[in-house]
Amino acid sequence: MSGIKKRIVTHYILVIFLTIALLEGIFLTFIHFYYYDGVEKILKNHAQVSSSYANRYMSLNSYNLDDSLQLIKDQFSYEGAELQVLDGQGRVLLTSSGIGLDEVIKTDDVMQALNGVETSWRGDHFLTNESVVAVSTPLFEAEQPFAVLRFITSLENVNQTVYNIYAVSIGIGLIILFIIFLVSITLAKSIAKPINELTLASEKIAKGNFQSKIKETYIDEIGTLAKTFNTMADELTKNEKMKNEFISSISHEIRTPLTSIKGWSETISSGDLSDKQETMEGLHTIQDETERLIGLVEELLDFSRYQANSLTLNEKPFNLTALFKDVIFQMKTKTKDKHMKIRFHFDQDLLMIGDKNRLKQVLINLLDNAIKYSLEETTIIIEIEENEQNVKFHIRDEGVGIDPSELPSVTKMFYQVDANQSGTGLGLAICQKIIELHQGSLHIESKKNEGTTVTVSLPKK
């Protein structure tokens, strides 16, 4: 039996066993008192009535006791019990059974009765050795006990009845315990089986098999866990695919500028250095490609900080309007290549507190995406709205757009709408993180072939 099954069965059986034992104990205690105390109570009642009658109406004393024995027997005999009359020394003067005459009895009940106290006693009969209960009550002469009325009844039938009830009760308890044992095994299997499936599936995933799934046949929390696990496996599969695409993409991104740098380095080193134009063209290309590599390295560093949740802000006052104009000027070459225009009409100074360099990174990424996915000779419109609490800016392009089904994924790590386009799939994810660190929000609206609008909301500080 596996560990969890063993624990479930053991704990379940232990709880049920203790419950049954407690109930059995209470029941058997009740049975014991009901039968034994019931018999004793009946004898006591008869003994009290008999002694009270004898002491009050029969005028018994040590002188006429022997002559009154037959009358006592006739008056006080009780069916199912043996009547004994004992003198002041405990010697048996009369017994309704006819046996044991002249025997001296010194049991506790007799000695207590000779001291004037009615009491009972349980033990073995001095002649038959059977289990009996006896009740002794005193007879008084001048307020002094001089004789004892003693009633004895056998407990053998009571013992047998009680033992039978004990046996039946314990047997029923054992049967219930056995049934509970079988039920607990079934319960343990129903819990352990999906957990074992989950463990095996987890081991497969740990080894890189993200296609491993478990059955979703349960309708309780285990079923919910199975669905969650399968969702996790699907997400891991997607992440693994995106990671592989990212590695392929970043390898391509790095290889291209390195190839250009290597090519132009070889050309310059082996060429005619007197050809100033060619040399300057090569150096210019090497400079551009180096800047591109630096940008890739910065993006990877940001990714590393993103993963470690250690992206930090250096917040200072700055002019958001001036920042927009600076970024638009920086993107001028890219828009010129595609004969595009960026329309931005907001001349008043908009002072804010934030990390200027990080927000510049956001603006460059958003504008770069807008240019990259826009058609030639189109326009990108930038609009700014402000109120007392927030500043919102919208970047609207007339590009190819994004399918609505892909919108929830565009800000995920490594995700690229078009795998053929250059890029690492990290830009928007890092942008969103930077905006969230500024306690703002990023929202994207898009329709296929109708363009995209990115809205960023930042709180004023």
N, C-alpha and C positions, 0 to 999 in steps of 0.2 A: 504494500500500500504506500503510495507516494506521501510526501511530507504534508502537503496541505490537506489531502484526504484524511490522513491519520489525525491531524489536529482537529479537523471538523468533526469527525466521528467521535474522537475522544472527548472533546468539549461538549458535544451534543449529548452523548451517552452520560457523561458525568452530571450534567444539569438535570437530565431526566431521571437518572438514578437517585440523585439527592432529593428531587421532588417526590418520586415514588416512595423512597425510604421515609421521608417526613410524613407523607400521607398514611403510609402503612403503619408507622409508629403511632400516629394519632388514632387510627382506626383500631389497632390491636390493643392499645391502652384502654380505649373506650370499651372494647369487648371484655377485656379482663375485669374492669371495674363493674361492668354491667352484670356479668355472671357471678363472680365471686362475692362482690359486695351485695349483690341481690340476695343470694342465699343467706349470707350472714345477717342481712337486715331482717329477713323474714324470721330467722331464729331469734334474733334479739327482740323483735316485737312480741313473739309468742312467749319468750322468757319473761319479759317485763310484765305482760298481762298475767301470766301464771303466778309469778312471785307476788305481785300486788294483790291478787285475789287471795292467795294463801296467807299472806301476812295480815290482811285486813279481816277476812271472814272465817278462817279455819282454826284460829286460836292454837296454832301448832307450837310445841315446845319440846325440849329434850326428853321429857318424860313420856309424851304420847306420840312421839314421832314414829316409833316402830309400829304402833297400832294403826297409824294413819297412812302407812305406805301404800296399801292397796287403793285407798281413796285418792291419794295423790296420783297414782298411776292412772286411775279411771278418769280423773278430772283433767289432767294436764298432758296426757300422751298426745303426740303430734305425728300424724302420718308422714312417713318418710324420714323421721328423725328418731333417734334412740334417746329415751328419757332415763336419766340417772339421778338418784338421790344419794348425797354423800353427807356423812356426819362431820363433826368439827375437826376430826383428824384426817379427813380426806378419804375415809374408807367407804366403799360402795355398799350402801344398804339396799338399794333397789336399782334394777336395770330392766327396762322394758324388753330387751332382747334375751334376758335370762342368763347371760354370760358375763363373767367378770365380777360376780359378787364377792365381797370381802377384800377385793383388791384395793390398795391404797394409791390414790392418784395425786401427784404433786405438780401437775402442770401449772403454768402461769395463771391461767384463767381461774383454776380452783383456788390457788393461794390468794389471788386478788379478791375472789368472792368471799373467802373466809375472813378477809379484812373489811368486808362490807362494800366492796366495789364490784359492780357488774362489768364483765369484760369478756372478750372472745379470744380464741386461740386456734391456730392452724398447725397441723402436723400430722403425724402418722398414728393410727390407732394402736394402743399398747398391746392388743391381742392379734388383730388381723393385719396390722402394718399398712392398711390402706390409708390414702390421704383423706383427712376429715377436717371439718371445722366444728368447733365446740363453743357454746355460749353458756357461761355460768353466772347464776344470779343468787344472792344470799337470801336465806330465810332468817327472820329476826325473832329473838326472845328478849323482851325488855330492852329493845333497841340495840341488842348485841347479836351478831350473826352466830347461829349455832348449827346451821346445816346449809347445804347447797343444792339448788335445782340445776341440773346440767343437761343441755340438749345437744346431741351430736348428730351430724348427718355426713354421709359420705360425699366426697368430691370427685369420685372416680368418673361418674357420668359427666359431671361438669368439665372435668379435665379433658375427657375425650371430645366433648363438644367444642371446647375452646381450641384444643389441638387441631381438630378438623378445620375449624374456621381459620386458624393460623395457617395451616397447610394450603387451604384454598386461596386465601388472600395472598400468601407469598407466591403461590403458583401463578395467580393472575398477574401479579407484579412482574414475575420473570417473563411471562408471555408478552406482556406489554413492552418490557425492556427489549426483548428479542425483536418484536415488531418495529420498535423505535430504532433498533440497531440496523435493521434492513432498510428502513426509511432513510436513516442518516447516511448509509452507504450510497443509496440512490441520490440523495441530495448532494453528498460530497462529490460524486461522479459528475453531476450536472454542473457543479461549480468548477471542479478541477479540469474537466475536459476542455472547456473553452480557454482556460488559463494555460493549459499545456499547449493548445493550438497557438495561442498568442505568443508563448515562449518560443516555440519552434519557428513561427513566422518572424519573430524579432531576431532570432539567431540568423535566419536567412538574410534579413535586411542588413544586419551587422556585417555580413559577408559580401554585401553589395547587390543582393538579389531584391531589387525594389518592386518586383512584380508579385511578390509573395502576398497573399490575401488570406483572410479567415472568413468562415461562413457567418452570415448575418441572420441566423435562424432564430435567435433569441429575442424576446420582446421586453426584457427587463434591462437593468443597468448593464449587464454583460453584453446584451445586444447593442446598446449605445456605445459601449467600449469597443466592440467589434467594428461598428461603423466609423468611429473616430480613428481607430487603428488603420482601417482601409483608406480613409481620407488622408491620413498621415503618409501612408505608402504612396498614394497618388501624388501628393505634394512633393515627396522625396524624389519620385520619378521625374516630375516636372523640373525640380531644382537640379537634379543630376543632368537632365537634358540641357537646361539653361547653362549649367556650369561648363559642360562640354562645349556648347556653342560659344560661351565666353572665352574659354581657353583657345578655341580655334580662332575666334575673332581677334583676341588680343595678340595672338601669335602673328596673325596677318597684319594687324595694325602696326606692330613693332617691326616686322620684317620689311614692310614697304619703305619707311623712312631710312632704315638701316641700309637697305639696298641702294637707295638714292645717295646716301652719304658715302657708302663704300665706292659706288660707281664714280661719283664726282671727285672723290679723293684720289682714286687711281688715275682719272683723266688729268687732273691738275698736276699730280706728281710726275706723270709720264709725258705730259703735253708741253706745249710751248708757252712758258710763263710770260713771254713778251706779248702774247695775245691777251691783252688786258680785259677785253669784253667777255671772252670765254671764261677767264679766271674769275671775274666778278660774278658772272652768272652762276658758276659752280659754287662759289662761296655763299652767294645769296641762297641757293638751293640747300646747301649744307646747314645754313643758319635756320631756314624755315623748318627743315626736317628735324633739326635738333630741338627747336621750340615745340614741335609736335610731339617728340619723344618726352620732353619735360612735362608736357600736358598729360600724356598717358601715365607717366610715373606719378604725377600729382593725383590723378584720378584713382590710381591703385592705392596710393597712400590714404586717400579719403575713404576708399572702400575698406581698408584695414581698420581705420578709426571707426568707421560705421559699424563694422562687425564687433569691435571691442567696445562699442557704445561710448567712445571717448572723443567724439567730435565736440569741440568747444568753441565758444564765441568770444571775440574781443570787441565788446560793445562800446561805441563812442558816438558822439553826435556827427551827422553827415547830411549832405544835401542829396536827397533821392533824385531830384530833377537833374542835377549835374551828373549823377551817376548814370542815369539813363542816356544822357547825351554822349557821355564818354563811351559807353558800350556800343551805342549806335555808330559812332565814328569808328570804333574798333572793328565793327562788322562790315564796314563800307566796302572793303575789297570783295568779300563774298557776295554781297548783293550786286555789286557791279558786274561780276562774272556771269550772273544769271539775269542781268538787266531788270533787277527788282528795285522796289522802293520801300522805305520804311517811313511811315507817316506818324509823326509825334508832335503834337501841338499842346505843349504845357510849359509855359514860360515862368510861372511863379515859383519861387524857391519853396521846397517842401522839406523842412528839417525834421529829421528823425534820429532816434538812438538805436543803434544796431551794429552788427559786424559788417562794415562796408565791403570788405574783400569777399566775405562769404556770399553776401547778397549780389555782388558783382558776378561771382561764379554762377549763381542761379540765373541771372539775367542773360549771361553769355550762353548758358546751356539752352535756355528757352528760345532765345533768338536763333541760335545755331540750328536747333531742331526745326523751327519755323521756316528757315531758309532752306534747309536740307530737303524738307518734304513739300516745298511749294513749287509750283510750276514757274517757268520763266515768264518775265514781264508781268508779274503779279505784285500786289501790295500787301505789306504787313502793317497792320494798324495797332498802335499802342495808345491806350486810354488810361487815364488816372482818375479815380474818384476818391474823395476824402470826406470824412465827417469828424466829429469830436473824438470818437473812439478808434476808428480804423482808417487805414489807407488801402485802397484796392487798385490794382492795375491789371488790365486785360491785354493780352497779346493775341491778336486775331490774324490768322493767315488764310490764304485761299488755296491751300494745298490739297493733297490727295485724301486727307482725312484719315480717321481711324474707325475701324468697325466697332460698333457699340459693345460687342461681346469681348473685345480686347481691352476696353477702357479700364476695367478694374485691375488689369495686370501691368499696365505700362509703367507704374511706379515701383514695380518689384525688381529686385536685384537680377541682373543679367538679361532681363526681358527686352527683346527687340521686336518691334512690329514688322520690320523688314530685315530679315537676316542678311540680305545682300548689301545693305547699306553699311558704311563704315561706322564704327563705334563699339563700345564695350557693353552697353546695356546697363551702365551704372549711373549715368547722368541724372535721370529723373528721380531715381531712388535717393541719391545723395541730396538733390535739390529739396525734395520733400522733407528729408531729415533736417536740413538747415532751416527751412521755413518753420517746422515744428519747434525747433530750438528757440526760434524767435516768437513762439506762441502764436503763430499764424496758421494759415491753411492754404492748400493748393487744390484747385478744382479744374477738371478738364472736361470740356464739352466738344463733341466732334461727330460728324457724319461723313460717311464714305463719299469721297469726291466732292465734298462741299466745304472742306476746310476745318480748322480746329481753333478753339478759343481756350486759352489757359488763363485762369483767374487766380491771382495771389492776393490774399488778404493778410495785412500785417497790423498789429495793434500800435497805436501811438503811445510813446512813453515820455 
